[in-house]
Amino acid sequence: MKIAVFGGMNMDICGRTDHPLRLRDSNIGHIQMQPGGVGRNIAARLAENGAKCELFTVLGSDAMSDTLRADCQKRGISLQHALCCEGGACVYLCMHDLDGDMLLNQVAVRGEISNYKMYPSGHHYFTLKDE
């Protein structure tokens, strides 16, 4: 049996300062980039525990989207029903201070799942919109 996961997949880009933040100035720190998104993270945990997963999500057509696809393939997460759109991958950008507290964040969303309905038969129906 395969588990269906409906949700976002994006590239997380997180920065952290090495010193107290100086507004309106350059700040020395580190940047980490890794696949993320709630739907993708749930599918990854399920796959790590031996479940077969199908991730219903939206993907772009750029190199970052290729990286996300490759990560899912490596983890055994199927993207057979993912909606592929022209343009860039969804990106989550955040910045943390020295203590790990979030200073700012920004999410770019490229698609939308709506009208989701699950029937007693187990069938799932929804609208996947890319505009």
Secondary structure, 3 states (H helix, E strand, C coil): CEEEEECCCEEEEEEEECCCCCCCCCCCEEEEEEEECHHHHHHHHHHHCCCEEEEECEECCCHHHHHHHHHHHHHCEECCCCEECCCCCCEEEEEECCCCCEEEEEEECCCEEEEEEECCCCCEEEEEECC
